[in-house]
Amino acid sequence: MVCIDELNYEILLSKATYKDCSKFIRSKFKETYIIEPGFKLFDAYIIGVPPIYVAVADDTVVFPYTKPCHGTFVLSIHSPEGAAKLRKIGKPA
């Protein structure tokens, strides 16, 4: 399993509530999907309070990520494979 810290990511929103992260993703991105807790992305499991909103912008994936003791963030990672997976499996929001 990979650690998110090992990936090349950009922080779009930091130290926010999970609800704030969901609102941010839905308001800033047109192509959004809903995933279930435990969805595997980048060889890491995404956890959170359902519904979990994620977005795709071209080949970049935008998603909430919670780090224990640090809070919840909205991260973006350029990943054509991750974007394709969300387009195929994610439920359009």
PyMOL commands that set and color helices and strands:
alter all, ss='L'
color gray80, all
select helices_A, chain A and resi 4-6+18-28+80-89
alter helices_A, ss='H'
color red, helices_A
select strands_A, chain A and resi 9-16+32-35+39-41+44-46+52-57+60-67+71-78+91-92
alter strands_A, ss='S'
color yellow, strands_A
deselect
rebuild
show_as cartoon
